[in-house]
Amino acid sequence: KVVYYSMCSLAASLKLPESIEMGLDTLSKLGIELQGCESRGMEACVQETKDLLAGYTEDEILNTRRMTDPTMIMAMKFLGKLETMSQSMPKTFGTQRIIELSLEHGMSPVSPI
């Protein structure tokens, strides 16, 4: 949690590059690798997310279990914060990663539902 608050503090101090780097480094240490959409394009990322969600009914998504893994919950917090402050990480990709982790590990306060 200390690293998360340090990242937020850097962002509030307008040190966004350092804050983003800290967030991405922490996600990597938590086992969450991010690969940008730049090579595939934004439309491809949106289509991948649609395809992923097509495999679930609305009821399945709404009734997904609660996320309990503390590591994943912290990773979701970092992803959510990076999503709101980073222009270098395509927004759709961050959202796509949050959706993937939510479906795989359960819903968290950062999950989009």
Sequence and secondary structure as in RCSB ss.txt:
>XXXX:A:sequence
KVVYYSMCSLAASLKLPESIEMGLDTLSKLGIELQGCESRGMEACVQETKDLLAGYTEDEILNTRRMTDPTMIMA
MKFLGKLETMSQSMPKTFGTQRIIELSLEHGMSPVSPI
>XXXX:A:secstr
 HHHHHHHHHHHTT HHHHHHHHHHHHHHTT     STTT HHHHHHHHHHHHHTS HHHHHT  B   HHHHHH
HHHHHHHHHH SSS HHHHHHHHHHHHHHH B TTS  
